[in-house]
Amino acid sequence: MKVLIIDDERLARDELRDLLHIAPDVEIVGEAAHAETARALIATTQPDLLLLDIQMPGPDGFTLLATLPLPVPAVIFVTAHDSHALHAFRVNALDYLLKPIEPDQLKAALARVRDHLACRHAQATVVPPGKLSAEDTVFVRDGERCWFVAIKNIRFAECVGNYCRLHMDAHRPLLLTTLDALAARLDPRRFVRASRSQLINLAWVARTAATPGGGIIATLLDGTAITFSRRAAREFRQQHRLHPHVKNPRPL
Amino acid sequence: MLLFSKAGVWLSLHPASIVSPLWPASGLAVAALLRFGPRLATGIWLGTLASDLLAGDPLPFLLLGPLGNTLEALTAWWLLTHVWPIDSRLGRARDVLRFFVGGVALPPLLSASLGVSGLCAGGVLPMTQFAYAASLYVVANASGILMVAPFLLSLRVASVPEPEAKSPIARYSAAAFVPYSALIFAILLGFGNPRILEIGGWPLAYLPFPCVVWIAFAQGVRGAALASLLVSLSGTLFTLFGHGPFAAAGTLQSLSLLVTYNALTAATALLLAAVRAELAASEARTRDALSREAEWQSLRAQVQPHFLFNALNSLRRLIHADPQAARVATSRLAAFLRSSLRANAEATVPLRNEFAAIENYLQLEHLRLEGRLRPQLQLSPDAADTRLPPLVLQTLVENAIKHGIARRIDGGELLVTASLIDRVCLIRVTHPAAPDSAPAAEPSDGLGLRNARLRLRLACGEHATIRLLSAPPGAITAEIIIPLPDSQHP
């Protein structure tokens, strides 16, 4: 497991490096004192896991995650205090540790990351190379709140200027990526464009209906109805070899 | 002890009847044992024996009487220390009730049976009078204990929280003179010479009651014991010499009236005082708990959790990497926590103390920020004695680090200066602005600054204030302004 340590305090980094000796499979591929160094090191070393301090000079840990290219590595947050931001995040965090770190808690967190990575690797084999799998996660931020979102939990995504709004659970956070860039990283067998501004996860589609004029209305499991543009409908039919006059085709 | 006991015995009164109606020596003995322990029992025996010898009592009584008195005191001591243990200061209602039962009611039964047996055996008293004399004996000793022992025990009552002299009642009686003179007047009116007013048979003896209640409320256990002693003693004396409402009837009847009266007075006064003291004690406990709570609250408000846990994390590393530095840092952390705790004890502190605390704090922050934190402290000597509320300066320094230096990748200089210009103390905390220096201070810090400003104004006058300036260019300066009062200047 390749690990990158990101913390602005030297003593804290030393301490963490020392603690990581408890896990023989951990390879520390680098240390960064702030977000910019971290971004460069992530690009060159491709770590599996970030041990990330949230408060740093310059962009903080959340900002770093929100602006990383996809997919985001697994993350364990390391912070001195259970702050409000972290509290809001906790529901969905893979893990976080409080300084001073207890070795047992670090060990447990690493074990969870190992499981998560194994799951990701298994899924990665079923998607085309370079595409995000259902188990891969993206990091999203909405004001005070932050989430790791597994790709499989995104119902559909909407274009909002240069960002895209993810529809998931009860929340609608913004992902700091264009819809085109997101679509390019997703498996086209699972995600289809309903229009230039909408991208649907087929796993969430309950039924589809043809409309007069060759369009399609897809109804999602939560009841949302999404109308395909004529061009998108045509492409969708071609791709899934559907006859235009078939009623209620059920994809997949 | 011998002398004391003798004095007690001389105080005891010998009317025509064989058995005295009041035996203060019993009270003295019980109080002495409760106060000093059973080692004084021999003294009590010797004292009583001596007084009986002087009174020329018959031999069987000399054997049984002093023994009975000693056993009585020992029984009271045993009951009140082992069976129903009490705090001898009688500061709680429970103590008073136990004292009535274990100290006043039960032990005299023992001494009476022994003493009266002695009198009968000595031929002074016919056996037919045994029951009558024994009941007199019991009543005399019980009255003696009830009247004298609480007063003697109350002489060391100081450590029981007394009702504070703040209640309206207590304020009027600040000089104990008022309630006591009222009490004495009431006693004189009740027992003294009501024949002039031709109201002899009226129950005027209850006139002192309100005064006793007043004293018990205003002055606590000691006052209650003294007042009830005064009332009982003078009531007994007046009755013995044929004055007052209890004197009219025959000996036994007047005695039982008197005893009931004395017991009621003492019970009311002591119980009231005990309840009052209990109330005061529980108030004091609540106040204490509240102040400790406030202390803890203020510590939590003053010590930023981020700072504390970061410091602990640095320490954990240092213990391994540099044990000597770890020891120094531990002491600094302890000093910092202590000064934060102490901070709410004082309204203002000299600036030099605040500079010392800041230095401590900066050294701890330096552990984690290292070269990024470059502090400079300049305290001009004429400003060193200026007083300001504790932790105001520290709030500014914390903000400077949190919003300025810690947010800059290369850190920066932190300049803290204090000087006196035209009788105005100027304290400045200057730090480079954070790179994304939108004035987006978190609300909690805005609160910290507002709090600091408020505390400064309360302590140093309405012209004392804190200003935030975007100066010099690229930096932020927080400025504390404290105009000195002219009276300080000769």
Contacts between the chains, C-beta under 8 A, distances in Angstrom:
chain1	res1	chain2	res2	distance
A	8	B	406	7.9
A	9	B	310	7.3
A	9	B	313	7.9
A	9	B	314	7.3
A	9	B	368	4.5
A	9	B	369	7.3
A	9	B	370	7.9
A	10	B	370	6.2
A	11	B	313	7.3
A	11	B	314	4.7
A	11	B	317	4.3
A	11	B	318	6.9
A	11	B	321	7.7
A	11	B	367	6.6
A	11	B	368	6.1
A	12	B	310	7.8
A	12	B	313	5.7
A	12	B	314	7.3
A	12	B	317	7.2
A	12	B	368	7.0
A	14	B	317	5.5
A	14	B	321	6.6
A	15	B	313	6.5
A	15	B	316	6.0
A	15	B	317	4.1
A	18	B	317	7.7
A	18	B	320	7.0
A	33	B	409	7.7
A	34	B	409	5.4
A	55	B	306	7.5
A	55	B	406	7.5
A	57	B	372	7.8
A	57	B	406	6.3
A	57	B	407	5.0
A	57	B	408	5.4
A	57	B	409	4.6
A	57	B	411	7.8
A	58	B	407	7.5
A	58	B	409	5.4
A	58	B	435	6.9
A	80	B	305	7.4
A	80	B	306	5.1
A	80	B	309	3.9
A	80	B	310	4.5
A	80	B	313	6.4
A	81	B	305	4.4
A	81	B	306	4.6
A	81	B	309	5.6
A	83	B	306	7.7
A	98	B	309	7.1
A	99	B	309	5.5
A	99	B	310	6.7
A	99	B	312	7.4
A	99	B	313	4.0
A	100	B	309	7.1
A	100	B	312	5.3
A	100	B	313	4.5
A	100	B	315	7.9
A	100	B	316	4.4
A	101	B	313	7.8
